[in-house]
Amino acid sequence: MADTIFQKIIDGEAEADIVHEDDRCVAFRDRNPVAPTHILIVPRKPIPGLDDLADEDADLIGHLHVVARDIAREEGLRDGYRTVINTGDDGGQTVWHLHLHLIGGRRMEWPPG
């Protein structure tokens, strides 16, 4: 997989407002937020997209969601929030490194887009 901006952030080669780091993922504020809180949670493992997950990545995907829950609590998102994984061109994916969006701080509408 080619280096992406997310990989550069993970490797410390690009700046980001990091809100969480552990041995499995890095979370940072989106540079183009769609809500008052918009955080990207990115696995350190370079997986291009959801369709590229291996069966053994199930625990990693669960971990990303647990991290999202914890960050939502830290950010005070008591009235709710949304998590999104965009997959492929038609799904709106623009960076080919799997990532989970944590979006909150305003009322979410349905359908989304």
Gaussian input, Z-matrix of N, CA and C with variables (Angstrom, degrees):
# hf/3-21g

backbone

0 1
 N
 C     1     B1
 C     2     B2     1     A1
 N     3     B3     2     A2     1     D1
 C     4     B4     3     A3     2     D2
 C     5     B5     4     A4     3     D3
 N     6     B6     5     A5     4     D4
 C     7     B7     6     A6     5     D5
 C     8     B8     7     A7     6     D6
 N     9     B9     8     A8     7     D7
 C    10    B10     9     A9     8     D8
 C    11    B11    10    A10     9     D9
 N    12    B12    11    A11    10    D10
 C    13    B13    12    A12    11    D11
 C    14    B14    13    A13    12    D12
 N    15    B15    14    A14    13    D13
 C    16    B16    15    A15    14    D14
 C    17    B17    16    A16    15    D15
 N    18    B18    17    A17    16    D16
 C    19    B19    18    A18    17    D17
 C    20    B20    19    A19    18    D18
 N    21    B21    20    A20    19    D19
 C    22    B22    21    A21    20    D20
 C    23    B23    22    A22    21    D21
 N    24    B24    23    A23    22    D22
 C    25    B25    24    A24    23    D23
 C    26    B26    25    A25    24    D24
 N    27    B27    26    A26    25    D25
 C    28    B28    27    A27    26    D26
 C    29    B29    28    A28    27    D27
 N    30    B30    29    A29    28    D28
 C    31    B31    30    A30    29    D29
 C    32    B32    31    A31    30    D30
 N    33    B33    32    A32    31    D31
 C    34    B34    33    A33    32    D32
 C    35    B35    34    A34    33    D33
 N    36    B36    35    A35    34    D34
 C    37    B37    36    A36    35    D35
 C    38    B38    37    A37    36    D36
 N    39    B39    38    A38    37    D37
 C    40    B40    39    A39    38    D38
 C    41    B41    40    A40    39    D39
 N    42    B42    41    A41    40    D40
 C    43    B43    42    A42    41    D41
 C    44    B44    43    A43    42    D42
 N    45    B45    44    A44    43    D43
 C    46    B46    45    A45    44    D44
 C    47    B47    46    A46    45    D45
 N    48    B48    47    A47    46    D46
 C    49    B49    48    A48    47    D47
 C    50    B50    49    A49    48    D48
 N    51    B51    50    A50    49    D49
 C    52    B52    51    A51    50    D50
 C    53    B53    52    A52    51    D51
 N    54    B54    53    A53    52    D52
 C    55    B55    54    A54    53    D53
 C    56    B56    55    A55    54    D54
 N    57    B57    56    A56    55    D55
 C    58    B58    57    A57    56    D56
 C    59    B59    58    A58    57    D57
 N    60    B60    59    A59    58    D58
 C    61    B61    60    A60    59    D59
 C    62    B62    61    A61    60    D60
 N    63    B63    62    A62    61    D61
 C    64    B64    63    A63    62    D62
 C    65    B65    64    A64    63    D63
 N    66    B66    65    A65    64    D64
 C    67    B67    66    A66    65    D65
 C    68    B68    67    A67    66    D66
 N    69    B69    68    A68    67    D67
 C    70    B70    69    A69    68    D68
 C    71    B71    70    A70    69    D69
 N    72    B72    71    A71    70    D70
 C    73    B73    72    A72    71    D71
 C    74    B74    73    A73    72    D72
 N    75    B75    74    A74    73    D73
 C    76    B76    75    A75    74    D74
 C    77    B77    76    A76    75    D75
 N    78    B78    77    A77    76    D76
 C    79    B79    78    A78    77    D77
 C    80    B80    79    A79    78    D78
 N    81    B81    80    A80    79    D79
 C    82    B82    81    A81    80    D80
 C    83    B83    82    A82    81    D81
 N    84    B84    83    A83    82    D82
 C    85    B85    84    A84    83    D83
 C    86    B86    85    A85    84    D84
 N    87    B87    86    A86    85    D85
 C    88    B88    87    A87    86    D86
 C    89    B89    88    A88    87    D87
 N    90    B90    89    A89    88    D88
 C    91    B91    90    A90    89    D89
 C    92    B92    91    A91    90    D90
 N    93    B93    92    A92    91    D91
 C    94    B94    93    A93    92    D92
 C    95    B95    94    A94    93    D93
 N    96    B96    95    A95    94    D94
 C    97    B97    96    A96    95    D95
 C    98    B98    97    A97    96    D96
 N    99    B99    98    A98    97    D97
 C   100   B100    99    A99    98    D98
 C   101   B101   100   A100    99    D99
 N   102   B102   101   A101   100   D100
 C   103   B103   102   A102   101   D101
 C   104   B104   103   A103   102   D102
 N   105   B105   104   A104   103   D103
 C   106   B106   105   A105   104   D104
 C   107   B107   106   A106   105   D105
 N   108   B108   107   A107   106   D106
 C   109   B109   108   A108   107   D107
 C   110   B110   109   A109   108   D108
 N   111   B111   110   A110   109   D109
 C   112   B112   111   A111   110   D110
 C   113   B113   112   A112   111   D111
 N   114   B114   113   A113   112   D112
 C   115   B115   114   A114   113   D113
 C   116   B116   115   A115   114   D114
 N   117   B117   116   A116   115   D115
 C   118   B118   117   A117   116   D116
 C   119   B119   118   A118   117   D117
 N   120   B120   119   A119   118   D118
 C   121   B121   120   A120   119   D119
 C   122   B122   121   A121   120   D120
 N   123   B123   122   A122   121   D121
 C   124   B124   123   A123   122   D122
 C   125   B125   124   A124   123   D123
 N   126   B126   125   A125   124   D124
 C   127   B127   126   A126   125   D125
 C   128   B128   127   A127   126   D126
 N   129   B129   128   A128   127   D127
 C   130   B130   129   A129   128   D128
 C   131   B131   130   A130   129   D129
 N   132   B132   131   A131   130   D130
 C   133   B133   132   A132   131   D131
 C   134   B134   133   A133   132   D132
 N   135   B135   134   A134   133   D133
 C   136   B136   135   A135   134   D134
 C   137   B137   136   A136   135   D135
 N   138   B138   137   A137   136   D136
 C   139   B139   138   A138   137   D137
 C   140   B140   139   A139   138   D138
 N   141   B141   140   A140   139   D139
 C   142   B142   141   A141   140   D140
 C   143   B143   142   A142   141   D141
 N   144   B144   143   A143   142   D142
 C   145   B145   144   A144   143   D143
 C   146   B146   145   A145   144   D144
 N   147   B147   146   A146   145   D145
 C   148   B148   147   A147   146   D146
 C   149   B149   148   A148   147   D147
 N   150   B150   149   A149   148   D148
 C   151   B151   150   A150   149   D149
 C   152   B152   151   A151   150   D150
 N   153   B153   152   A152   151   D151
 C   154   B154   153   A153   152   D152
 C   155   B155   154   A154   153   D153
 N   156   B156   155   A155   154   D154
 C   157   B157   156   A156   155   D155
 C   158   B158   157   A157   156   D156
 N   159   B159   158   A158   157   D157
 C   160   B160   159   A159   158   D158
 C   161   B161   160   A160   159   D159
 N   162   B162   161   A161   160   D160
 C   163   B163   162   A162   161   D161
 C   164   B164   163   A163   162   D162
 N   165   B165   164   A164   163   D163
 C   166   B166   165   A165   164   D164
 C   167   B167   166   A166   165   D165
 N   168   B168   167   A167   166   D166
 C   169   B169   168   A168   167   D167
 C   170   B170   169   A169   168   D168
 N   171   B171   170   A170   169   D169
 C   172   B172   171   A171   170   D170
 C   173   B173   172   A172   171   D171
 N   174   B174   173   A173   172   D172
 C   175   B175   174   A174   173   D173
 C   176   B176   175   A175   174   D174
 N   177   B177   176   A176   175   D175
 C   178   B178   177   A177   176   D176
 C   179   B179   178   A178   177   D177
 N   180   B180   179   A179   178   D178
 C   181   B181   180   A180   179   D179
 C   182   B182   181   A181   180   D180
 N   183   B183   182   A182   181   D181
 C   184   B184   183   A183   182   D182
 C   185   B185   184   A184   183   D183
 N   186   B186   185   A185   184   D184
 C   187   B187   186   A186   185   D185
 C   188   B188   187   A187   186   D186
 N   189   B189   188   A188   187   D187
 C   190   B190   189   A189   188   D188
 C   191   B191   190   A190   189   D189
 N   192   B192   191   A191   190   D190
 C   193   B193   192   A192   191   D191
 C   194   B194   193   A193   192   D192
 N   195   B195   194   A194   193   D193
 C   196   B196   195   A195   194   D194
 C   197   B197   196   A196   195   D195
 N   198   B198   197   A197   196   D196
 C   199   B199   198   A198   197   D197
 C   200   B200   199   A199   198   D198
 N   201   B201   200   A200   199   D199
 C   202   B202   201   A201   200   D200
 C   203   B203   202   A202   201   D201
 N   204   B204   203   A203   202   D202
 C   205   B205   204   A204   203   D203
 C   206   B206   205   A205   204   D204
 N   207   B207   206   A206   205   D205
 C   208   B208   207   A207   206   D206
 C   209   B209   208   A208   207   D207
 N   210   B210   209   A209   208   D208
 C   211   B211   210   A210   209   D209
 C   212   B212   211   A211   210   D210
 N   213   B213   212   A212   211   D211
 C   214   B214   213   A213   212   D212
 C   215   B215   214   A214   213   D213
 N   216   B216   215   A215   214   D214
 C   217   B217   216   A216   215   D215
 C   218   B218   217   A217   216   D216
 N   219   B219   218   A218   217   D217
 C   220   B220   219   A219   218   D218
 C   221   B221   220   A220   219   D219
 N   222   B222   221   A221   220   D220
 C   223   B223   222   A222   221   D221
 C   224   B224   223   A223   222   D222
 N   225   B225   224   A224   223   D223
 C   226   B226   225   A225   224   D224
 C   227   B227   226   A226   225   D225
 N   228   B228   227   A227   226   D226
 C   229   B229   228   A228   227   D227
 C   230   B230   229   A229   228   D228
 N   231   B231   230   A230   229   D229
 C   232   B232   231   A231   230   D230
 C   233   B233   232   A232   231   D231
 N   234   B234   233   A233   232   D232
 C   235   B235   234   A234   233   D233
 C   236   B236   235   A235   234   D234
 N   237   B237   236   A236   235   D235
 C   238   B238   237   A237   236   D236
 C   239   B239   238   A238   237   D237
 N   240   B240   239   A239   238   D238
 C   241   B241   240   A240   239   D239
 C   242   B242   241   A241   240   D240
 N   243   B243   242   A242   241   D241
 C   244   B244   243   A243   242   D242
 C   245   B245   244   A244   243   D243
 N   246   B246   245   A245   244   D244
 C   247   B247   246   A246   245   D245
 C   248   B248   247   A247   246   D246
 N   249   B249   248   A248   247   D247
 C   250   B250   249   A249   248   D248
 C   251   B251   250   A250   249   D249
 N   252   B252   251   A251   250   D250
 C   253   B253   252   A252   251   D251
 C   254   B254   253   A253   252   D252
 N   255   B255   254   A254   253   D253
 C   256   B256   255   A255   254   D254
 C   257   B257   256   A256   255   D255
 N   258   B258   257   A257   256   D256
 C   259   B259   258   A258   257   D257
 C   260   B260   259   A259   258   D258
 N   261   B261   260   A260   259   D259
 C   262   B262   261   A261   260   D260
 C   263   B263   262   A262   261   D261
 N   264   B264   263   A263   262   D262
 C   265   B265   264   A264   263   D263
 C   266   B266   265   A265   264   D264
 N   267   B267   266   A266   265   D265
 C   268   B268   267   A267   266   D266
 C   269   B269   268   A268   267   D267
 N   270   B270   269   A269   268   D268
 C   271   B271   270   A270   269   D269
 C   272   B272   271   A271   270   D270
 N   273   B273   272   A272   271   D271
 C   274   B274   273   A273   272   D272
 C   275   B275   274   A274   273   D273
 N   276   B276   275   A275   274   D274
 C   277   B277   276   A276   275   D275
 C   278   B278   277   A277   276   D276
 N   279   B279   278   A278   277   D277
 C   280   B280   279   A279   278   D278
 C   281   B281   280   A280   279   D279
 N   282   B282   281   A281   280   D280
 C   283   B283   282   A282   281   D281
 C   284   B284   283   A283   282   D282
 N   285   B285   284   A284   283   D283
 C   286   B286   285   A285   284   D284
 C   287   B287   286   A286   285   D285
 N   288   B288   287   A287   286   D286
 C   289   B289   288   A288   287   D287
 C   290   B290   289   A289   288   D288
 N   291   B291   290   A290   289   D289
 C   292   B292   291   A291   290   D290
 C   293   B293   292   A292   291   D291
 N   294   B294   293   A293   292   D292
 C   295   B295   294   A294   293   D293
 C   296   B296   295   A295   294   D294
 N   297   B297   296   A296   295   D295
 C   298   B298   297   A297   296   D296
 C   299   B299   298   A298   297   D297
 N   300   B300   299   A299   298   D298
 C   301   B301   300   A300   299   D299
 C   302   B302   301   A301   300   D300
 N   303   B303   302   A302   301   D301
 C   304   B304   303   A303   302   D302
 C   305   B305   304   A304   303   D303
 N   306   B306   305   A305   304   D304
 C   307   B307   306   A306   305   D305
 C   308   B308   307   A307   306   D306
 N   309   B309   308   A308   307   D307
 C   310   B310   309   A309   308   D308
 C   311   B311   310   A310   309   D309
 N   312   B312   311   A311   310   D310
 C   313   B313   312   A312   311   D311
 C   314   B314   313   A313   312   D312
 N   315   B315   314   A314   313   D313
 C   316   B316   315   A315   314   D314
 C   317   B317   316   A316   315   D315
 N   318   B318   317   A317   316   D316
 C   319   B319   318   A318   317   D317
 C   320   B320   319   A319   318   D318
 N   321   B321   320   A320   319   D319
 C   322   B322   321   A321   320   D320
 C   323   B323   322   A322   321   D321
 N   324   B324   323   A323   322   D322
 C   325   B325   324   A324   323   D323
 C   326   B326   325   A325   324   D324
 N   327   B327   326   A326   325   D325
 C   328   B328   327   A327   326   D326
 C   329   B329   328   A328   327   D327
 N   330   B330   329   A329   328   D328
 C   331   B331   330   A330   329   D329
 C   332   B332   331   A331   330   D330
 N   333   B333   332   A332   331   D331
 C   334   B334   333   A333   332   D332
 C   335   B335   334   A334   333   D333
 N   336   B336   335   A335   334   D334
 C   337   B337   336   A336   335   D335
 C   338   B338   337   A337   336   D336

   B1=1.4493
   B2=1.5209
   B3=1.3193
   B4=1.4581
   B5=1.5265
   B6=1.3274
   B7=1.4592
   B8=1.5230
   B9=1.3075
   B10=1.4573
   B11=1.5201
   B12=1.3029
   B13=1.4579
   B14=1.5227
   B15=1.3289
   B16=1.4579
   B17=1.5286
   B18=1.3233
   B19=1.4576
   B20=1.5196
   B21=1.3169
   B22=1.4659
   B23=1.5266
   B24=1.3353
   B25=1.4680
   B26=1.5178
   B27=1.3175
   B28=1.4695
   B29=1.5203
   B30=1.3285
   B31=1.4657
   B32=1.5318
   B33=1.3245
   B34=1.4610
   B35=1.5137
   B36=1.3255
   B37=1.4672
   B38=1.5211
   B39=1.3268
   B40=1.4636
   B41=1.5236
   B42=1.3206
   B43=1.4598
   B44=1.5208
   B45=1.3247
   B46=1.4627
   B47=1.5188
   B48=1.3199
   B49=1.4575
   B50=1.5326
   B51=1.3188
   B52=1.4657
   B53=1.5260
   B54=1.3333
   B55=1.4690
   B56=1.5293
   B57=1.3343
   B58=1.4737
   B59=1.5227
   B60=1.3222
   B61=1.4691
   B62=1.5046
   B63=1.3183
   B64=1.4514
   B65=1.5255
   B66=1.3074
   B67=1.4640
   B68=1.5262
   B69=1.3510
   B70=1.4638
   B71=1.5221
   B72=1.3460
   B73=1.4624
   B74=1.5246
   B75=1.3350
   B76=1.4541
   B77=1.5291
   B78=1.3250
   B79=1.4597
   B80=1.5210
   B81=1.3278
   B82=1.4596
   B83=1.5193
   B84=1.3283
   B85=1.4645
   B86=1.5250
   B87=1.3393
   B88=1.4587
   B89=1.5220
   B90=1.3215
   B91=1.4684
   B92=1.5215
   B93=1.3222
   B94=1.4649
   B95=1.5267
   B96=1.3256
   B97=1.4637
   B98=1.5293
   B99=1.3415
   B100=1.4619
   B101=1.5224
   B102=1.3233
   B103=1.4624
   B104=1.5247
   B105=1.3351
   B106=1.4613
   B107=1.5327
   B108=1.3134
   B109=1.4648
   B110=1.5160
   B111=1.3232
   B112=1.4716
   B113=1.5233
   B114=1.3148
   B115=1.4601
   B116=1.5172
   B117=1.3149
   B118=1.4597
   B119=1.5220
   B120=1.3183
   B121=1.4596
   B122=1.5242
   B123=1.3299
   B124=1.4647
   B125=1.5253
   B126=1.3336
   B127=1.4640
   B128=1.5218
   B129=1.3204
   B130=1.4676
   B131=1.5307
   B132=1.3171
   B133=1.4637
   B134=1.5267
   B135=1.3254
   B136=1.4688
   B137=1.5335
   B138=1.3201
   B139=1.4605
   B140=1.5271
   B141=1.3436
   B142=1.4679
   B143=1.5326
   B144=1.3111
   B145=1.4580
   B146=1.5153
   B147=1.3106
   B148=1.4586
   B149=1.5267
   B150=1.3355
   B151=1.4625
   B152=1.5286
   B153=1.3197
   B154=1.4598
   B155=1.5221
   B156=1.3270
   B157=1.4653
   B158=1.5141
   B159=1.3022
   B160=1.4625
   B161=1.5299
   B162=1.3055
   B163=1.4650
   B164=1.5252
   B165=1.3223
   B166=1.4658
   B167=1.5344
   B168=1.3403
   B169=1.4535
   B170=1.5311
   B171=1.3256
   B172=1.4714
   B173=1.5260
   B174=1.3202
   B175=1.4631
   B176=1.5281
   B177=1.3134
   B178=1.4629
   B179=1.5271
   B180=1.3249
   B181=1.4585
   B182=1.5294
   B183=1.3088
   B184=1.4618
   B185=1.5173
   B186=1.3057
   B187=1.4649
   B188=1.5300
   B189=1.3377
   B190=1.4592
   B191=1.5253
   B192=1.3351
   B193=1.4674
   B194=1.5348
   B195=1.3111
   B196=1.4661
   B197=1.5253
   B198=1.3144
   B199=1.4663
   B200=1.5275
   B201=1.3314
   B202=1.4623
   B203=1.5233
   B204=1.3153
   B205=1.4666
   B206=1.5196
   B207=1.3189
   B208=1.4646
   B209=1.5269
   B210=1.3180
   B211=1.4659
   B212=1.5262
   B213=1.3232
   B214=1.4688
   B215=1.5231
   B216=1.3211
   B217=1.4676
   B218=1.5230
   B219=1.3367
   B220=1.4667
   B221=1.5291
   B222=1.3241
   B223=1.4637
   B224=1.5262
   B225=1.3371
   B226=1.4585
   B227=1.5133
   B228=1.3061
   B229=1.4634
   B230=1.5329
   B231=1.3142
   B232=1.4640
   B233=1.5273
   B234=1.3291
   B235=1.4607
   B236=1.5219
   B237=1.3157
   B238=1.4614
   B239=1.5131
   B240=1.3087
   B241=1.4594
   B242=1.5185
   B243=1.3162
   B244=1.4649
   B245=1.5218
   B246=1.3289
   B247=1.4606
   B248=1.5202
   B249=1.3310
   B250=1.4606
   B251=1.5194
   B252=1.3244
   B253=1.4673
   B254=1.5254
   B255=1.3225
   B256=1.4570
   B257=1.5269
   B258=1.3313
   B259=1.4611
   B260=1.5192
   B261=1.3184
   B262=1.4600
   B263=1.5199
   B264=1.3170
   B265=1.4619
   B266=1.5284
   B267=1.3189
   B268=1.4615
   B269=1.5221
   B270=1.3260
   B271=1.4490
   B272=1.5200
   B273=1.3352
   B274=1.4548
   B275=1.5139
   B276=1.3367
   B277=1.4670
   B278=1.5257
   B279=1.3353
   B280=1.4662
   B281=1.5246
   B282=1.3254
   B283=1.4623
   B284=1.5232
   B285=1.3148
   B286=1.4664
   B287=1.5207
   B288=1.3190
   B289=1.4616
   B290=1.5323
   B291=1.3093
   B292=1.4610
   B293=1.5236
   B294=1.3323
   B295=1.4606
   B296=1.5163
   B297=1.3088
   B298=1.4619
   B299=1.5213
   B300=1.3303
   B301=1.4609
   B302=1.5192
   B303=1.3205
   B304=1.4627
   B305=1.5199
   B306=1.3426
   B307=1.4627
   B308=1.5192
   B309=1.3234
   B310=1.4562
   B311=1.5103
   B312=1.3214
   B313=1.4508
   B314=1.5111
   B315=1.3134
   B316=1.4626
   B317=1.5246
   B318=1.3208
   B319=1.4660
   B320=1.5248
   B321=1.3114
   B322=1.4507
   B323=1.5350
   B324=1.3003
   B325=1.4621
   B326=1.5265
   B327=1.3172
   B328=1.4690
   B329=1.5091
   B330=1.3204
   B331=1.4567
   B332=1.5197
   B333=1.3435
   B334=1.4595
   B335=1.5291
   B336=0.9989
   B337=1.4360
   B338=1.4406
   A1=108.28
   A2=116.25
   A3=121.08
   A4=110.05
   A5=115.40
   A6=119.51
   A7=109.78
   A8=115.34
   A9=121.57
   A10=107.81
   A11=116.72
   A12=119.91
   A13=109.88
   A14=118.08
   A15=120.57
   A16=110.73
   A17=117.33
   A18=120.00
   A19=110.33
   A20=116.69
   A21=120.25
   A22=110.99
   A23=117.32
   A24=120.67
   A25=109.60
   A26=117.62
   A27=122.04
   A28=110.48
   A29=117.01
   A30=122.35
   A31=113.11
   A32=117.58
   A33=120.94
   A34=114.12
   A35=117.20
   A36=121.73
   A37=112.54
   A38=117.70
   A39=122.68
   A40=107.74
   A41=115.16
   A42=120.15
   A43=111.51
   A44=114.32
   A45=121.53
   A46=107.90
   A47=115.62
   A48=121.91
   A49=106.97
   A50=115.80
   A51=122.33
   A52=109.58
   A53=115.23
   A54=120.97
   A55=112.09
   A56=117.08
   A57=120.76
   A58=108.54
   A59=114.73
   A60=121.58
   A61=107.98
   A62=116.22
   A63=121.35
   A64=107.43
   A65=117.30
   A66=119.77
   A67=113.20
   A68=117.99
   A69=121.19
   A70=114.62
   A71=117.11
   A72=118.81
   A73=111.99
   A74=113.87
   A75=123.32
   A76=106.60
   A77=116.81
   A78=121.33
   A79=108.92
   A80=115.61
   A81=120.51
   A82=110.00
   A83=114.84
   A84=120.88
   A85=110.25
   A86=114.73
   A87=121.29
   A88=109.45
   A89=116.92
   A90=121.18
   A91=112.40
   A92=117.07
   A93=122.39
   A94=108.60
   A95=117.03
   A96=120.06
   A97=112.88
   A98=115.20
   A99=121.71
   A100=111.39
   A101=116.52
   A102=123.04
   A103=107.49
   A104=117.35
   A105=119.45
   A106=113.64
   A107=117.15
   A108=121.32
   A109=107.93
   A110=116.81
   A111=121.82
   A112=106.42
   A113=114.76
   A114=121.80
   A115=108.91
   A116=116.24
   A117=122.55
   A118=108.57
   A119=115.65
   A120=121.94
   A121=106.09
   A122=115.18
   A123=121.82
   A124=109.85
   A125=117.47
   A126=118.12
   A127=111.07
   A128=116.04
   A129=119.53
   A130=110.36
   A131=116.47
   A132=121.10
   A133=108.05
   A134=118.50
   A135=120.81
   A136=112.41
   A137=116.39
   A138=122.93
   A139=106.21
   A140=118.81
   A141=119.71
   A142=114.08
   A143=118.02
   A144=120.54
   A145=111.38
   A146=116.12
   A147=121.84
   A148=112.17
   A149=116.91
   A150=120.33
   A151=112.84
   A152=117.15
   A153=121.53
   A154=112.98
   A155=117.46
   A156=120.64
   A157=111.10
   A158=115.66
   A159=121.68
   A160=107.48
   A161=117.17
   A162=120.69
   A163=111.20
   A164=116.59
   A165=119.45
   A166=113.35
   A167=117.88
   A168=121.63
   A169=113.31
   A170=117.26
   A171=120.77
   A172=111.14
   A173=117.71
   A174=120.30
   A175=111.52
   A176=117.24
   A177=121.37
   A178=110.69
   A179=117.33
   A180=121.05
   A181=110.30
   A182=116.68
   A183=120.17
   A184=110.98
   A185=116.91
   A186=121.24
   A187=111.03
   A188=117.42
   A189=120.42
   A190=110.92
   A191=116.44
   A192=120.52
   A193=112.09
   A194=117.40
   A195=119.95
   A196=109.85
   A197=116.94
   A198=120.89
   A199=109.69
   A200=117.56
   A201=120.80
   A202=110.61
   A203=116.85
   A204=120.72
   A205=111.04
   A206=116.36
   A207=120.67
   A208=111.54
   A209=116.94
   A210=120.16
   A211=110.06
   A212=117.73
   A213=120.85
   A214=110.23
   A215=117.36
   A216=120.73
   A217=110.71
   A218=116.41
   A219=120.69
   A220=111.61
   A221=116.82
   A222=122.20
   A223=111.85
   A224=117.23
   A225=121.03
   A226=114.56
   A227=117.71
   A228=121.66
   A229=110.06
   A230=115.73
   A231=122.62
   A232=113.48
   A233=117.44
   A234=120.60
   A235=112.73
   A236=117.21
   A237=120.62
   A238=112.89
   A239=113.64
   A240=121.79
   A241=107.69
   A242=115.56
   A243=121.01
   A244=108.55
   A245=116.03
   A246=121.64
   A247=107.48
   A248=115.37
   A249=120.83
   A250=109.08
   A251=115.73
   A252=121.55
   A253=106.31
   A254=116.86
   A255=121.08
   A256=108.15
   A257=116.10
   A258=120.73
   A259=110.24
   A260=116.61
   A261=122.03
   A262=113.21
   A263=115.05
   A264=121.44
   A265=112.09
   A266=117.03
   A267=119.95
   A268=112.43
   A269=117.67
   A270=121.69
   A271=113.25
   A272=116.74
   A273=121.06
   A274=114.82
   A275=117.73
   A276=119.60
   A277=109.55
   A278=116.40
   A279=120.41
   A280=112.62
   A281=117.38
   A282=121.14
   A283=106.61
   A284=116.41
   A285=121.49
   A286=111.41
   A287=113.53
   A288=124.19
   A289=103.42
   A290=115.88
   A291=121.22
   A292=110.68
   A293=116.93
   A294=121.12
   A295=109.72
   A296=113.88
   A297=122.74
   A298=107.89
   A299=116.88
   A300=121.89
   A301=108.38
   A302=116.74
   A303=123.52
   A304=105.50
   A305=116.76
   A306=121.99
   A307=108.71
   A308=116.87
   A309=119.75
   A310=112.23
   A311=114.55
   A312=120.65
   A313=113.10
   A314=116.86
   A315=123.02
   A316=107.17
   A317=116.06
   A318=120.12
   A319=109.69
   A320=116.55
   A321=122.20
   A322=109.08
   A323=116.56
   A324=122.15
   A325=110.38
   A326=116.21
   A327=121.50
   A328=108.44
   A329=119.55
   A330=125.32
   A331=112.34
   A332=116.01
   A333=119.61
   A334=114.30
   A335=146.28
   A336=136.10
   A337=119.71
   D1=134.63
   D2=178.32
   D3=-68.51
   D4=153.52
   D5=176.10
   D6=-60.23
   D7=133.52
   D8=174.54
   D9=-113.12
   D10=169.23
   D11=175.82
   D12=-59.67
   D13=-34.07
   D14=179.48
   D15=-66.67
   D16=-41.01
   D17=177.94
   D18=-64.51
   D19=-37.56
   D20=178.08
   D21=-65.31
   D22=-37.54
   D23=175.45
   D24=-65.14
   D25=-46.43
   D26=179.06
   D27=-57.93
   D28=-41.42
   D29=-177.83
   D30=-81.33
   D31=-1.93
   D32=-179.88
   D33=78.19
   D34=15.70
   D35=-178.82
   D36=-92.80
   D37=-11.12
   D38=177.30
   D39=-135.35
   D40=146.97
   D41=-178.11
   D42=-80.05
   D43=149.32
   D44=174.85
   D45=-159.09
   D46=156.16
   D47=175.33
   D48=-87.32
   D49=86.74
   D50=-173.96
   D51=-78.71
   D52=130.25
   D53=179.47
   D54=-110.83
   D55=-12.40
   D56=179.59
   D57=-160.20
   D58=141.37
   D59=172.47
   D60=-144.62
   D61=139.00
   D62=169.30
   D63=-147.66
   D64=-171.39
   D65=-175.31
   D66=-72.75
   D67=-10.26
   D68=-176.65
   D69=-113.42
   D70=-21.54
   D71=-176.65
   D72=-156.21
   D73=167.28
   D74=174.77
   D75=-131.56
   D76=137.56
   D77=177.77
   D78=-123.06
   D79=136.03
   D80=-178.11
   D81=-149.89
   D82=158.96
   D83=-178.87
   D84=-71.33
   D85=136.37
   D86=178.10
   D87=-66.65
   D88=137.36
   D89=-179.87
   D90=-73.56
   D91=-18.75
   D92=178.44
   D93=-127.51
   D94=71.07
   D95=-173.03
   D96=-67.34
   D97=145.62
   D98=175.88
   D99=-103.32
   D100=1.60
   D101=-179.90
   D102=-156.71
   D103=166.47
   D104=179.13
   D105=-54.72
   D106=-37.05
   D107=172.36
   D108=-113.86
   D109=120.45
   D110=176.87
   D111=-145.70
   D112=103.07
   D113=-175.49
   D114=-120.52
   D115=138.36
   D116=176.81
   D117=-102.43
   D118=131.85
   D119=178.99
   D120=-114.36
   D121=115.67
   D122=-168.11
   D123=-121.50
   D124=126.29
   D125=176.22
   D126=-68.35
   D127=145.71
   D128=175.26
   D129=-66.99
   D130=-30.62
   D131=177.52
   D132=-68.06
   D133=126.04
   D134=-177.21
   D135=-77.90
   D136=90.40
   D137=177.95
   D138=-108.03
   D139=121.00
   D140=-175.89
   D141=-59.35
   D142=-42.30
   D143=-177.83
   D144=-164.12
   D145=176.11
   D146=-177.39
   D147=-58.05
   D148=-36.30
   D149=179.21
   D150=-67.22
   D151=-13.64
   D152=-178.04
   D153=-97.46
   D154=3.98
   D155=178.88
   D156=-64.79
   D157=141.05
   D158=170.27
   D159=-94.90
   D160=158.76
   D161=179.79
   D162=-54.79
   D163=-35.88
   D164=-178.45
   D165=-72.54
   D166=-4.13
   D167=177.36
   D168=-87.81
   D169=0.57
   D170=-177.94
   D171=-57.33
   D172=-44.05
   D173=179.20
   D174=-63.63
   D175=-36.12
   D176=178.76
   D177=-63.42
   D178=-44.72
   D179=179.19
   D180=-63.16
   D181=-40.17
   D182=175.20
   D183=-62.26
   D184=-40.73
   D185=179.35
   D186=-61.40
   D187=-42.16
   D188=179.07
   D189=-58.70
   D190=-38.52
   D191=179.38
   D192=-71.49
   D193=-36.81
   D194=176.13
   D195=-65.08
   D196=-40.99
   D197=176.44
   D198=-62.54
   D199=-41.68
   D200=177.80
   D201=-59.48
   D202=-44.15
   D203=177.97
   D204=-59.17
   D205=-46.70
   D206=-178.11
   D207=-64.57
   D208=-42.50
   D209=178.78
   D210=-65.75
   D211=-40.81
   D212=178.24
   D213=-57.46
   D214=-41.73
   D215=177.08
   D216=-63.75
   D217=-44.97
   D218=-179.98
   D219=-63.25
   D220=-33.61
   D221=-178.61
   D222=-83.02
   D223=-4.42
   D224=178.19
   D225=75.79
   D226=28.96
   D227=-178.83
   D228=-83.71
   D229=64.72
   D230=-174.25
   D231=-73.52
   D232=-25.01
   D233=-177.17
   D234=-92.89
   D235=3.85
   D236=177.21
   D237=122.15
   D238=168.91
   D239=-179.61
   D240=-164.92
   D241=173.42
   D242=179.97
   D243=-126.14
   D244=142.24
   D245=170.00
   D246=-116.71
   D247=139.39
   D248=-175.62
   D249=-141.42
   D250=138.08
   D251=167.61
   D252=-121.73
   D253=110.78
   D254=176.16
   D255=-80.36
   D256=137.89
   D257=-176.95
   D258=-131.32
   D259=120.06
   D260=176.57
   D261=76.24
   D262=172.11
   D263=-178.27
   D264=-58.45
   D265=-50.38
   D266=-178.42
   D267=-68.38
   D268=-21.80
   D269=176.93
   D270=-84.47
   D271=-3.32
   D272=177.25
   D273=89.94
   D274=12.91
   D275=179.41
   D276=-73.14
   D277=129.12
   D278=-179.10
   D279=-118.41
   D280=-18.76
   D281=175.96
   D282=-118.90
   D283=125.18
   D284=-173.97
   D285=-87.87
   D286=57.68
   D287=171.00
   D288=-144.38
   D289=115.17
   D290=-177.14
   D291=-44.94
   D292=136.93
   D293=177.64
   D294=-157.24
   D295=149.50
   D296=179.52
   D297=-108.05
   D298=127.36
   D299=175.19
   D300=-89.11
   D301=131.61
   D302=170.18
   D303=-110.34
   D304=114.69
   D305=-172.83
   D306=-125.23
   D307=129.81
   D308=178.75
   D309=-167.61
   D310=-173.04
   D311=-179.68
   D312=93.23
   D313=2.16
   D314=173.94
   D315=-154.00
   D316=164.88
   D317=178.66
   D318=-71.66
   D319=131.33
   D320=177.77
   D321=-88.28
   D322=142.95
   D323=178.52
   D324=-103.02
   D325=161.99
   D326=176.79
   D327=-137.40
   D328=136.02
   D329=0.65
   D330=-76.29
   D331=156.95
   D332=-175.69
   D333=-81.90
   D334=48.74
   D335=-178.80
   D336=129.27

